Amino acid sequence: MSHDMSEEKLPESHGSAGDVAAHGDPFADPGLPAHEPRRTDIDERAAQRAERQVSLMFVVSMLATIGFIASYVAIDPDKIVYIFPLGHVSALNFALGMTLGVALFMIGAGAVHWARTLMSDVELPAERHPIEADDEVRADVIEQFKTGAAESGFGRRKMIRNTLIGSMALVPLSGVVLLRDLGPLPEKKLKETGWNEATPAQPLQLINMNTNLPMKAEDIVIGSLTFAMPEGLHVHDEDFQQAIAKDALMLVRIAPDDIKDDRSREKGFEGILAYSKICTHVGCPISLYEQQTHHALCPCHQSTFDLADGARVIFGPAGHPLPQLKIITDEKGYLVATGDFDEPVGPSYWERAR
């Protein structure tokens, strides 16, 4: 038996357009759920309690900042304490970390608690729009900002506003106080070095830092670079590092005709010139010498000094020439110093005369 397929009725598909129309668009915007007020929205006593809690957090932040400053001033940097489970730690570092951490945490916690309990939490949907906004959108954004500022209660809730301003104003003081770690004021400490003990009547020998032996003029050849320290200073001394940071010498020998500065020539001995090894920028030790040009280079920031011309600065951030030490020879032919540097050694600072 044959069947006419053109007359046979096919079953309707469950995914037909008519079925979708009957049940609605499955991708339609469901909208926002109804707003549920918080307790602080309907109970003024709860709102006032939340306000006091936020203000308390900001006050704790201020107290922690004051504690940071007090700890920085009062606690000995060398004091070690036992803190479980950390073990033995620096009392100063522990106190600074705890107080600064509490100060910053309380500002953040207070801001979050303020936003969750007191600021408006009504959600406002907005359609996506091109990046460039027209005048109408700009005006709407400005109006929304003003509305948000008013609803935040920043102007109305003075307790929160004042404590927030106080905590935010005090926290930066932590960074200002830390400037003390830049070091004590130099005062006269850089104006006198270990060479200050030398006098014309009792000169100090120049001791080779590599051999720990006194040096004679013939030990230094033209083009060489030698480092020296004052007689009486020993590597194993407790304060050696502090002393050598000011006393270190850099000796070069230049042909007398190549020395451009007459004052430098007079302070030297037969072309041997003794300059401070400490760069006048930030105090790095100079150790690079180019014998053809007589230039000394600081490896830290590339300040370059012309040792044949009074160690004047020819390149880099250093602000002053290297101080020079006057040297002669004693009756035995050893190189000696008869006095201290004419100018302070090391980095520049405000109190320098030049």
Secondary structure, DSSP 8 states (H G I E B T S, - for coil): ----GGG------TT-HHHHHHH--TTS----------HHHH-HHHHHHHHHHHHHHHHHHHHHHHHHHHHHHHS-TT-EEEETTTEEEEHHHHHHHHHHHHHHHHHHHHHHHHHHHTS-----------SS--HHHHHHHHHHHHHHHHHHTTTT-HHHHHHHHHHHHHHHHHHHHGGGGG----TTTTT--GGGG--SSS-EEEEETTT-SB-BGGGS-TT-EEEEEETT--TTSTTHHHHHHHH-EEEEE--GGG---HHHHHHSBTTEEEEESB-TTT--B--EEETTTTEEE-TTT--EEEGGGTTEEEESS--S---EE-EEE-TTSBEEE-S--SS--SS--TT---
